[in-house]
Amino acid sequence: MEVTNKYIVIKHHIDGAPQESDFELKTEAFSLSTKPGKNEFIVKNLYLSIDPYQLNRMKNQSPAQRALDYVDAIIPGKPITALGVGRVVASGNSEFNKDELVCGLLSWGEYSVIKEVGGLLRKVDAMGFPISYHAGVLGFGGLTAYAGFFEVCKPKKGEKVFVSAAAGSVGSLVGQYAKLFGCYVVGCAGSSKKVDLLKQNLGFDEAFNYKEETDLKATLKRYFPDGIDIYFDNVGAEMLEAAIENMKPFGRVAACGVIAEYTDKGRRASLDMVHVVYKSITIQGFSVSDQMNVYTNFLSATIEPLRTGKLHVLEDISRGVESIPSAFVGLFRGDNVGKKLVQVAED
């Protein structure tokens, strides 16, 4: 059986802030039959995760492209792999059967051909939750938040935690994990609406709009007069500088993302290393692919508070392959609230 497959490509490498004009919608004839003797299967994409790290793959050069397999360079005009969830529609692989739900590296399109089964691909038990959750809170975004906070930061009850981009997909979960664990949590976001959401809906103790602050170091001193134990960093740049200056001795920084630096080559954090050295501050970068060994613990810690309503899910869903470019570009304007997803098809 043959269908039409719509998918998104980049027209050229993107070395600054992405624009919708950098992308192109393509259409191809697509067979829903697997080739004899090929250990591959075909997935109908249902939800795609829209993530800032993809911009590093779209650049002409980026250190990220040499560090991780799933952050390899994207070639203009070629399909773009992305994390998502979908349903198997045809299979020549004995491990994956037709109609099974899978999560892992799919593509920015309506269908994906999975030729190699890597460490990020797995079968999904919906467990009674919406399928979209498995591309977000129960997927790699949730695992990133859980592992970054518990495995990298190693929190203690009562500690003071600061989360940047706290209304985003990862930050919103980190703050909630921290509160459930028994920490004092402050988040920052880019609008008054998001600040209210953090305090009124997600249970943050305090939150502020960083765009309204002229001195971030003084702002953090105001919210953390005795210092910060844990900083979960999603932005880098000036916010990281301010957090380092306000860290307590033996403070921990989880470097999850640097979205403030992705679109500006000249914008980089300039850390005062005297604070790092003499306060014995630990700064650790990490990737979700390094944390697959705690996936079972992550699910155990997440499912119950989800079912009981103690953990709130923020989803920002666009619909249709055509919406992928605008959804992606919007990440760098701060348009999204919570996890940005594109629903490609109904299940």
C-alpha positions as CSV (number, residue, x, y, z in Angstrom):
1,M,0.0,0.0,0.0
2,E,1.3,3.5,-0.9
3,V,0.4,6.7,0.8
4,T,1.6,10.3,0.7
5,N,4.1,11.3,3.4
6,K,4.6,15.0,4.3
7,Y,7.8,15.9,6.1
8,I,9.8,19.0,7.1
9,V,13.4,19.7,6.1
10,I,15.8,22.7,6.5
11,K,16.6,24.6,3.3
12,H,20.1,25.5,4.6
13,H,22.2,25.5,7.8
14,I,20.9,27.8,10.5
15,D,23.5,29.7,12.5
16,G,21.4,32.3,14.1
17,A,17.8,32.5,15.4
18,P,15.6,30.2,13.3
19,Q,12.9,31.6,11.0
20,E,9.9,29.8,9.5
21,S,11.4,30.6,6.1
22,D,14.4,28.4,6.9
23,F,12.2,25.3,6.6
24,E,10.4,23.6,3.7
25,L,7.4,21.1,3.6
26,K,8.1,18.2,1.3
27,T,5.8,15.5,0.0
28,E,6.8,12.0,-1.2
29,A,5.1,8.7,-2.2
30,F,5.6,6.4,0.7
31,S,5.1,2.6,0.9
32,L,3.5,1.1,4.0
33,S,5.1,-2.3,3.2
34,T,8.5,-3.4,4.6
35,K,11.1,-4.8,2.3
36,P,11.7,-8.6,2.5
37,G,14.8,-9.5,4.5
38,K,15.1,-6.0,6.0
39,N,15.0,-5.9,9.8
40,E,13.0,-2.6,9.8
41,F,9.5,-1.3,10.6
42,I,7.3,1.6,9.8
43,V,5.8,3.9,12.3
44,K,2.8,6.3,11.9
45,N,3.9,9.3,13.9
46,L,1.4,10.6,16.4
47,Y,3.2,13.2,18.6
48,L,6.6,14.8,18.0
49,S,8.6,16.5,20.7
50,I,9.8,20.0,19.7
51,D,13.1,20.7,21.5
52,P,15.6,23.5,21.4
53,Y,18.6,21.2,21.1
54,Q,17.7,20.5,17.5
55,L,19.0,24.0,16.6
56,N,22.5,22.8,17.3
57,R,22.0,20.0,14.8
58,M,20.9,22.6,12.2
59,K,24.1,24.7,12.5
60,N,26.9,24.5,10.0
61,Q,29.1,23.4,13.0
62,S,28.4,22.8,16.7
63,P,30.3,20.9,19.4
64,A,27.1,19.1,20.1
65,Q,27.2,17.4,16.8
66,R,30.3,15.5,17.8
67,A,29.2,14.6,21.3
68,L,26.1,12.5,20.9
69,D,24.7,10.2,18.2
70,Y,21.2,11.7,18.3
71,V,22.6,15.2,18.0
72,D,24.4,14.6,14.7
73,A,24.3,17.2,12.0
74,I,21.2,17.7,10.0
75,I,21.7,17.8,6.2
76,P,19.7,20.4,4.4
77,G,16.9,18.8,2.3
78,K,17.1,15.5,4.3
79,P,14.6,14.1,6.9
80,I,15.1,15.3,10.4
81,T,15.0,12.8,13.3
82,A,13.2,13.8,16.5
83,L,11.9,12.3,19.7
84,G,8.3,11.3,19.5
85,V,5.7,8.6,19.9
86,G,3.9,6.6,17.2
87,R,2.2,3.4,16.3
88,V,3.8,0.6,14.2
89,V,1.9,0.1,11.0
90,A,4.1,-2.5,9.3
91,S,7.1,-4.5,10.6
92,G,9.8,-6.8,9.4
93,N,11.4,-6.8,12.9
94,S,10.4,-9.6,15.2
95,E,10.8,-7.4,18.3
96,F,8.2,-4.8,17.1
97,N,4.8,-5.9,16.0
98,K,2.1,-4.0,14.1
99,D,-0.2,-1.8,16.2
100,E,2.4,-1.5,19.1
101,L,3.0,1.9,20.5
102,V,6.7,3.0,20.4
103,C,8.7,6.0,21.7
104,G,12.1,7.1,20.5
105,L,13.7,8.8,17.5
106,L,11.2,9.2,14.7
107,S,11.1,12.0,12.1
108,W,9.6,15.4,11.5
109,G,7.0,13.9,9.2
110,E,3.9,11.7,9.0
111,Y,5.7,8.4,8.9
112,S,9.1,7.1,10.0
113,V,11.1,4.1,8.8
114,I,13.1,2.6,11.7
115,K,16.1,0.7,10.3
116,E,18.1,0.4,13.5
117,V,16.8,0.0,17.0
118,G,19.0,2.1,19.3
119,G,19.0,2.8,23.0
120,L,16.4,5.5,22.9
121,L,13.7,3.4,21.2
122,R,11.3,1.4,23.3
123,K,7.8,0.0,23.4
124,V,5.2,2.0,25.3
125,D,2.5,0.9,27.7
126,A,0.1,3.8,27.7
127,M,-0.9,2.9,31.3
128,G,-4.2,4.7,30.9
129,F,-2.5,8.1,30.3
130,P,-2.9,10.2,27.2
131,I,-0.5,9.2,24.4
132,S,1.0,12.7,24.4
133,Y,2.4,12.1,27.9
134,H,4.8,9.5,26.5
135,A,6.4,12.2,24.3
136,G,6.7,14.5,27.3
137,V,6.2,14.0,31.0
138,L,6.5,10.2,30.8
139,G,9.1,10.4,28.0
140,F,12.5,11.8,27.6
141,G,11.5,15.3,28.9
142,G,10.3,13.9,32.2
143,L,13.3,11.6,32.5
144,T,15.6,14.6,31.9
145,A,13.9,16.5,34.7
146,Y,14.0,13.6,37.1
147,A,17.5,12.4,36.4
148,G,18.9,15.9,36.3
149,F,17.4,16.8,39.7
150,F,17.8,13.5,41.6
151,E,20.9,11.9,40.0
152,V,22.9,15.0,39.1
153,C,21.9,17.5,41.9
154,K,21.4,14.9,44.6
155,P,19.0,17.0,46.7
156,K,18.5,17.0,50.4
157,K,15.1,17.9,52.0
158,G,14.8,21.6,52.8
159,E,17.4,22.7,50.4
160,K,17.0,25.9,48.3
161,V,16.5,25.3,44.6
162,F,16.5,27.7,41.7
163,V,15.1,26.7,38.3
164,S,15.5,28.8,35.1
165,A,13.1,28.5,32.2
166,A,10.8,27.2,34.9
167,A,7.6,27.3,32.8
168,G,9.2,25.1,30.1
169,S,9.0,21.4,29.5
170,V,11.8,20.4,31.8
171,G,11.9,23.3,34.3
172,S,8.2,22.9,35.2
173,L,8.7,19.3,36.1
174,V,12.0,19.9,38.0
175,G,10.3,22.5,40.2
176,Q,7.4,20.1,41.0
177,Y,9.8,17.2,41.8
178,A,11.7,19.5,44.1
179,K,8.6,20.6,45.9
180,L,7.3,17.1,46.3
181,F,10.7,16.1,47.7
182,G,10.5,18.9,50.3
183,C,12.7,21.7,48.9
184,Y,12.2,25.5,48.7
185,V,11.8,26.4,45.1
186,V,12.1,29.6,43.1
187,G,11.7,29.7,39.3
188,C,12.1,32.4,36.6
189,A,10.2,32.8,33.4
190,G,9.7,35.3,30.7
191,S,6.2,36.7,31.4
192,S,3.9,37.7,34.3
193,K,1.4,35.0,33.1
194,K,4.0,32.3,33.4
195,V,5.1,33.6,36.8
196,D,1.5,33.4,38.1
197,L,1.3,29.9,36.7
198,L,4.4,28.7,38.5
199,K,3.1,30.0,41.9
200,Q,-0.6,29.3,41.6
201,N,-0.7,26.1,39.6
202,L,2.7,24.3,40.1
203,G,3.3,25.2,43.7
204,F,6.6,27.1,43.4
205,D,7.3,29.1,46.5
206,E,8.4,32.2,44.5
207,A,8.9,33.1,40.9
208,F,10.0,36.2,38.9
209,N,9.9,37.6,35.4
210,Y,13.6,37.8,34.4
211,K,12.7,40.4,31.7
212,E,11.7,42.8,34.4
213,E,14.9,42.5,36.3
214,T,17.9,44.8,35.6
215,D,20.4,43.1,37.9
216,L,20.0,39.3,38.0
217,K,22.7,38.9,40.7
218,A,20.8,41.3,43.0
219,T,17.5,39.6,42.1
220,L,18.8,36.1,43.1
221,K,20.2,37.6,46.3
222,R,16.8,39.0,47.1
223,Y,15.1,35.6,46.7
224,F,18.0,33.6,48.2
225,P,19.4,35.8,51.0
226,D,21.3,32.8,52.4
227,G,22.3,31.4,49.0
228,I,21.3,28.7,46.5
229,D,21.9,25.0,47.2
230,I,20.9,23.7,43.7
231,Y,20.6,25.5,40.4
232,F,18.9,23.7,37.5
233,D,20.2,25.6,34.5
234,N,18.2,25.6,31.2
235,V,19.5,28.8,29.8
236,G,23.2,29.5,30.5
237,A,24.5,33.1,29.8
238,E,23.9,35.8,32.4
239,M,21.5,33.7,34.5
240,L,24.2,31.2,35.1
241,E,26.7,33.9,36.0
242,A,24.2,35.3,38.6
243,A,23.4,31.9,40.0
244,I,27.1,31.0,40.5
245,E,27.6,34.2,42.5
246,N,24.7,33.3,44.8
247,M,25.5,29.7,45.3
248,K,26.2,28.3,48.8
249,P,29.3,26.3,49.6
250,F,29.1,22.9,48.0
251,G,26.3,24.0,45.8
252,R,25.4,21.9,42.7
253,V,24.5,23.1,39.2
254,A,22.9,20.8,36.7
255,A,23.7,22.2,33.2
256,C,20.7,20.9,31.2
257,G,20.5,23.5,28.4
258,V,21.8,26.8,27.3
259,I,19.0,28.1,25.1
260,A,20.1,31.8,25.7
261,E,23.3,31.0,23.9
262,Y,22.1,28.8,21.0
263,T,21.1,31.8,18.8
264,D,24.0,34.2,19.6
265,K,27.6,33.2,19.1
266,G,28.8,36.1,21.2
267,R,26.6,35.4,24.2
268,R,28.4,33.1,26.6
269,A,28.5,32.8,30.4
270,S,31.6,34.3,31.9
271,L,31.8,32.5,35.3
272,D,33.6,34.0,38.3
273,M,35.8,30.9,39.0
274,V,36.7,32.2,42.4
275,H,33.2,31.4,43.6
276,V,33.4,27.9,42.0
277,V,36.8,27.1,43.5
278,Y,36.4,28.5,47.0
279,K,32.8,27.4,47.5
280,S,33.5,24.0,46.1
281,I,30.7,24.3,43.6
282,T,29.9,21.4,41.3
283,I,28.8,22.1,37.7
284,Q,27.7,19.0,35.8
285,G,26.4,18.8,32.3
286,F,24.3,15.7,31.4
287,S,22.3,14.1,28.6
288,V,19.1,12.0,28.8
289,S,20.9,9.3,26.9
290,D,23.2,8.9,29.9
291,Q,20.3,8.4,32.2
292,M,18.4,5.5,30.7
293,N,19.5,3.3,33.6
294,V,17.2,5.2,36.0
295,Y,14.1,5.0,33.7
296,T,12.4,2.5,36.0
297,N,13.0,4.7,39.0
298,F,11.7,7.7,37.1
299,L,8.5,6.0,36.2
300,S,8.0,4.8,39.8
301,A,8.4,8.3,41.1
302,T,6.2,9.9,38.5
303,I,3.2,7.7,37.9
304,E,1.6,8.0,41.3
305,P,1.8,11.8,41.6
306,L,0.4,12.0,38.1
307,R,-2.5,9.8,38.9
308,T,-3.3,11.6,42.2
309,G,-2.9,15.1,40.6
310,K,0.1,16.1,42.7
311,L,2.2,16.4,39.5
312,H,0.7,18.8,37.0
313,V,1.3,18.4,33.2
314,L,1.8,21.4,31.0
315,E,1.4,20.7,27.3
316,D,1.4,23.2,24.4
317,I,0.2,21.2,21.4
318,S,0.1,22.4,17.8
319,R,-1.5,20.2,15.1
320,G,-0.3,19.0,11.7
321,V,3.2,18.5,10.1
322,E,2.8,22.0,8.6
323,S,2.9,23.5,12.1
324,I,6.4,22.1,13.0
325,P,8.4,25.1,11.8
326,S,6.3,27.7,13.7
327,A,6.3,25.4,16.8
328,F,10.1,25.2,16.7
329,V,10.7,28.9,16.0
330,G,8.3,29.8,18.9
331,L,10.6,28.0,21.4
332,F,13.2,30.7,20.9
333,R,10.6,33.5,21.4
334,G,9.4,31.9,24.6
335,D,5.9,31.2,23.1
336,N,5.5,27.8,24.7
337,V,4.1,27.0,28.1
338,G,5.2,23.6,29.2
339,K,6.1,20.8,26.8
340,K,5.8,21.8,23.1
341,L,4.4,19.0,21.0
342,V,3.1,18.6,17.5
343,Q,0.2,16.2,17.1
344,V,0.8,14.7,13.7
345,A,-2.2,12.3,13.6
346,E,-5.0,10.9,15.6
347,D,-4.4,7.4,16.9
